[in-house]
Amino acid sequence: MTACANDPSSVNAANLSEKVSAFYLADPDAEVRFMIASDLSSCGQKELALRMLKSSIDGHYCGYMGLKNDSLWDKVRGTPEFDGIVREAKQCQDDFRAEMAKAGQ
């Protein structure tokens, strides 16, 4: 994040973002990937942020309300890729709620 804050368009920031992404994509904790994706988005690393975010949703960390409301996503909000991920997050949340309702019966 320091490299990003100093010069987000630098080769160094891009290289470090790639390394961070590779490390956290291997992390089984989908919530961590969600948080790292928001950092990458803030840093202007849109493609990496979206890849990390999709991985997070695929890992069952829904994060739907955060995607809808958090300003950290402003740099990618409105893109077709982000809109698709938001739809997937909504479905993830709906599926979770349905499973919880079923378990409560």
N, C-alpha and C positions, 0 to 999 in steps of 0.2 A: 504494500500500500504506500510505502514511502516513495518508491520509484514512481508510482502512479501520481502521487501528489506533487512530486517535483516536476515531472514531465510525462503526462499520460500518453502522449503520442510517440515517446521514445522507443527505440529498439529494445532497450533494457527493460522497460515496463512491459512490453509485449512478451519478451522472453521469460521474464519472471512470472507473468500471468499464465503462460503455457505450462511452466513447471508446477506452479501452485495447482492449476487445474488437473494436471495428470496425477498429482499426489492425492487430491481430494476426490477425484473420480474413483479412485481405488478404495476410498473409505466407505465401509458399509453403512454408515450413519447418514441417511438421506437428509436429515435436518441440517447437518454440517454443510452439505453440498448446497442447500438452499441459501444459507447465510453467505457462503463464499460466492455464490452466483450474484448476490446483491452487491457485494464488494466489486466484483468484476464489472458489473453493469455501471456502477458509479464511476469506475475507472475508464469507462469507454470501451471496454473489451466486450462488445456486444455479442459477437459470435460465441465466444467462450462462455459468457454469462448464460446465454440461451441453452447451450449444450449442457452446462452444469445444472441449470434449472430443470430442464427436461429430465435429466437423470434423477434429480431429487423427487419429482412428481412420480416418475416410474418406480422409484423406491418407496412409494406410499407415504411420502411427506406431502400432504395436500397443499397447505399454505394458501388456500384460495383467497381468503380475506386479505392477507398481506399483499398478494399480487394485485388485488383490486384497489387497495387503498394506500399502499406505501409509496412515498415519493422516490424511494431508491430505484424504482423500476421505470421512472420517467423516460430514461434514455432509450428504452426498448419498447415501452408501451405504445400500442397502436400498430406495431409491425405484425404482419401475418403470422410470423413464428410465435411471437409472444401471445397473440390472441388465441392461437391453437393450444398453447400451453395452459392458458387460463381456463379454456374449456376442459382440458384434461384434469386440471386441478379441481374444478367444480365437480366433475364426474367422480373423481377420487373422494372428495368430501361427501357426496351423495351416497356413494357405495359404503363408505365408513359408517355413516349415519344409519343406513339400512341394516348393516350388520349389527350395529349396537342395538337397534330396535328389535331385531330378531333375537338377539341374545337375552334381551330383557323380558321376552315372552315366556 
